[in-house]
């Protein structure tokens, strides 16, 4: 005849089952919260493009043969839920049309004139402006004429975070190459308009996408 289990042992078994069920419930709840947070805070896709690449002037006031170039980039936030905050951005122009730093290629850093950080709300287009000076011997001669093919790549290096409501992600490193980019002489009055924005908040048709 099997011994009759004591009442204390039965209560211990019930408590153990309740503890296991409670632990499983808590684990599932935490997993659900982590999954929802991952979906909500998943980085939005960054869309950048070069909207202007212009030769402003052959700056005779500084030094003969010096050429001033101007760049305008547009960032289009297509996310329906996330805000993008660009904490920093660096632009480099290379005469390698692939942006990969090929043998014989060189890089020139542009001077970003747009103040950082830049906060970009959902559905907004943000503008980024930069200028750079070419001295004779770097892609141009003493007269300011090209000595290399006018076909470049603009390399964008940025740090940004994404926000949904009060929640925000860590900083993400972004590196994109916009190619091929060719600089064209600025029309009359265009130099004054290079203030870092796509006109009327819309992307122009003739933009060079960054990928």
N, C-alpha and C positions, 0 to 999 in steps of 0.2 A: 504494500500500500504506500503510495507516494506521500511524502510529507506535505502538510498544508502550509503554503507560504505565509509568512507573517504579514500583518497589515502594513508594517513599516516598509517592507520590501516592495509591496504593490504601489505604495505612494511614491517611492523613489523612482520606480519605473515610469510612472505617469509624469513625474516632474522631468525626467530625462527626455521623454518624448516631446514634452512641451518646449523644453530648452532647444532641442534639435529643430523643431518646427519654427520656433522663433528666430533661430539663427539663420535658417534657410530664407525665411521671409525678409529678414534684414538684408541678407546678401542680394536677394532679387531686387529689393528696393534700391540699394546702392547701385547695382548694375544698371537699373532703369534710369537713375539720375545721371550716371556717367554717360550712358548712351545718348540721352536727350541733350546733355551739355555738349557732347562731341558734335552732334548734328547742328545745334544752334551756333556754336562757336567755330565751326569749320571755316577756314579761311575762304573768303570770296575770291573769285578769279580777278586778277588785275589786268585791265585793258589799257595799254599805253600806245600812243602813236605820235609820230613827228608830223606836225601840221604846218610848220614853216621852217625852211632852211635857206637863209638869205645872206647875201653879201651886202652889208650895210654901206661900207665905203672903203676906199683905199686911203687910209688915214694919213694924209700928208702932214697934218698938224703934229703928229707924234714922231714918226720916222718915215722917210720915203720907202714905199714898198710894203708897208704894214697893211694888212687886210683885216678888217673887222667882220666877223661872222655872227649871225644871230640864229638861235634855235628856239622854237616853241613846241612844247609837247602837250598833249591833251590826255588826261586820265579819265576814262569813262567808267563810273561805278554802276555796273548793270545789276548789282545785287538788289533783291527786294527786301532784304532784312538787315544787312550788315553795313556799318559805316566804316570807312577806311581812314586811318590817321597815318599820314606819311611823316615820320619823325626826321628823316634825313634823306637826301638824294644827291648822287654824284653822277655827272655826265662826262663821258670821255668820247672823243671823236677819233676814229682810226681810219687810215687809208686802206685797210683791209675791208673789202666789201662784205666779208663774212663775219667780221667782228671777232674772229678767233685768234688774232695775233699771229698771222702767218709770217714766214721768214721775210724780212725786209720791210715789214709793216711798222708803223709808229703810232703812238697815242698822244693826243693833246687833251688835257683836262679843260673843260669849259667852266666858266664862272657862273654858277647858278644865282640868278638875281631874284628869284622868288623866295620869300621868307618862309622858313620852316618853324614849326610843323604846319602841315596843310591838312585840314579836316574835310573829308569828302563824304557828304551824306548820300543816302540811297538815291540812285537815279541821277546824280549830279555829274557834271563834267568839270574837272579842275584843270587849270592851266599852269604850266611850268616854263619859265623863260631862262635862257642862258646866253652868254656871249663868249666869244673867244677871239684872240688876236693871233694872226699868223705873221711871223716875221720872215723876211726873205731867207730862203734856204730850207724852210719847212713847208713843203708842198707848193711854194710860190717862188718866183724869181724876184730880182730887185725892182721890177716894174709892177709887181703884184699879180703877175699872170701865173696860171697853174703850171707846175712842172710835173704834176702827177695827174692821173685820171680823176675827174671830178665825180667820184663815185665812192662814197664813204659808208661807214656804219657808226651809229651812235649807240654806245654801250651805257645802259642805265643800271646803276647800283643803288638800291634804296633799302631802307628799313621801315617797316610799317606794321601796325597792329590793326586788328579788326574788332569792332564793338557792336554788340547787339543789346540795346538798352543800357543797363549799368554794367553788364558783363563784358569783359574784354579779353583778348588773347594775349599771348606773349608776343614779343617782337619777332617778325619774320624777315629773313634776308631775301631780297628780290634782285635778280640779275637778268636783264633782258637786252637783246640786241635789235636795233631798228635798222633795217637795211633793205635795199640800197638807198642812200640819201645823197642827193645832188644839190649843191648850193646855187641859187640863181640870184641875179642882181635884184635888189629891192626896188619896187616902183616908187614914184614920188609919193611921199606921205606914209609909206608903209613902215618906215623906221619908227615913227611916232606911235604906231599901233602895236608894236611888239611889247606888250605889257603883260604877257602871260595868260592868255585866255583865248579859247575858241570863240569866234564871234557869235553873239546871241545864244551862247551855251550849246551850240550844235557843232558836231564834228564835220569838218569840210570833207568833200568827196575825195580830194587828192591827198590823202594822208598815207604815211608809211607806217604800217603796223610793227609793233615790237613783239618779239616772241623769244 
